[in-house]
Amino acid sequence: MAAMSWAERLSRLSIPEEQVVEGLARAIYSTHWRHPSPEWEHASDNVRDWVRAQAREGLTYLRGLKSPSR
């Protein structure tokens, strides 16, 4: 099998992009979550939007990689 770029791999995901962003945002938030901070479901809209922006930037970075991934 030939190596694919990250952009090609991401385009083959069978879920909508906003669902990918939401999943990444939850993962980013959970990685840095500490008590007594609210869990994702109870975080403020501003916090969730900020973490979603990080997730979108992560996807943009991956799509911009020029070397194929194996």
SEKOLZA-719550 format. One record per residue (C-alpha): residue number from 1; residue in three letters; chain; z, x, y. Coordinates in Angstrom, 2 decimals, padded with zeros to 5 digits, always signed. Last residue first. Layout:
residues N
num:residu:chaine:pz:px:py
NUM:ALA:A:Z:X:Y
...
//
This chain:
residues 70
num:residu:chaine:pz:px:py
70:ARG:A:+006.69:+002.83:+005.12
69:SER:A:+006.67:+002.50:+008.88
68:PRO:A:+003.59:+003.31:+010.91
67:SER:A:+004.01:+005.52:+013.97
66:LYS:A:+003.14:+003.88:+017.29
65:LEU:A:+006.44:+002.20:+018.07
64:GLY:A:+005.91:-000.44:+020.73
63:ARG:A:+006.70:-003.41:+018.50
62:LEU:A:+010.06:-001.84:+017.64
61:TYR:A:+010.96:-001.39:+021.32
60:THR:A:+009.95:-004.94:+022.18
59:LEU:A:+012.07:-006.21:+019.29
58:GLY:A:+015.08:-004.29:+020.60
57:GLU:A:+014.40:-005.61:+024.10
56:ARG:A:+014.45:-009.16:+022.73
55:ALA:A:+017.78:-008.50:+020.98
54:GLN:A:+019.30:-007.09:+024.17
53:ALA:A:+018.12:-010.17:+026.08
52:ARG:A:+019.73:-012.33:+023.40
51:VAL:A:+023.00:-010.45:+024.06
50:TRP:A:+022.86:-011.29:+027.77
49:ASP:A:+021.93:-014.93:+027.08
48:ARG:A:+024.89:-015.24:+024.68
47:VAL:A:+027.24:-013.75:+027.28
46:ASN:A:+025.99:-016.02:+030.05
45:ASP:A:+026.19:-019.11:+027.82
44:SER:A:+029.83:-018.33:+027.15
43:ALA:A:+030.97:-017.34:+023.68
42:HIS:A:+032.29:-020.16:+021.50
41:GLU:A:+029.63:-020.10:+018.78
40:TRP:A:+029.52:-016.31:+018.88
39:GLU:A:+033.25:-015.88:+018.22
38:PRO:A:+035.51:-015.75:+021.23
37:SER:A:+037.13:-012.44:+022.15
36:PRO:A:+040.75:-012.08:+020.99
35:HIS:A:+039.90:-010.29:+018.67
34:ARG:A:+036.99:-007.87:+018.61
33:TRP:A:+033.26:-008.46:+018.41
32:HIS:A:+031.03:-005.38:+018.70
31:THR:A:+029.02:-005.77:+015.51
30:SER:A:+029.29:-009.55:+015.73
29:TYR:A:+027.52:-009.60:+019.10
28:ILE:A:+024.66:-007.45:+017.83
27:ALA:A:+024.33:-009.52:+014.64
26:ARG:A:+024.42:-012.80:+016.57
25:ALA:A:+021.76:-011.48:+018.94
24:LEU:A:+019.61:-010.32:+016.04
23:GLY:A:+019.78:-013.75:+014.42
22:GLU:A:+019.00:-015.53:+017.70
21:VAL:A:+016.07:-013.21:+018.44
20:VAL:A:+014.63:-013.78:+014.94
19:GLN:A:+015.07:-017.55:+015.39
18:GLU:A:+013.37:-017.29:+018.80
17:GLU:A:+010.47:-015.49:+017.11
16:PRO:A:+009.81:-018.38:+014.72
15:ILE:A:+010.23:-017.63:+011.00
14:SER:A:+007.68:-016.43:+008.47
13:LEU:A:+007.84:-012.82:+009.52
12:ARG:A:+004.36:-011.30:+009.33
11:SER:A:+004.18:-010.53:+013.05
10:LEU:A:+007.28:-008.36:+012.71
9:ARG:A:+005.61:-006.20:+010.06
8:GLU:A:+002.43:-005.83:+012.11
7:ALA:A:+004.39:-004.86:+015.26
6:TRP:A:+006.47:-002.45:+013.17
5:SER:A:+003.28:-000.69:+012.16
4:MET:A:+002.15:-000.91:+008.58
3:ALA:A:+001.79:+001.84:+005.97
2:ALA:A:-000.93:+001.31:+003.42
1:MET:A:+000.00:+000.00:+000.00
//
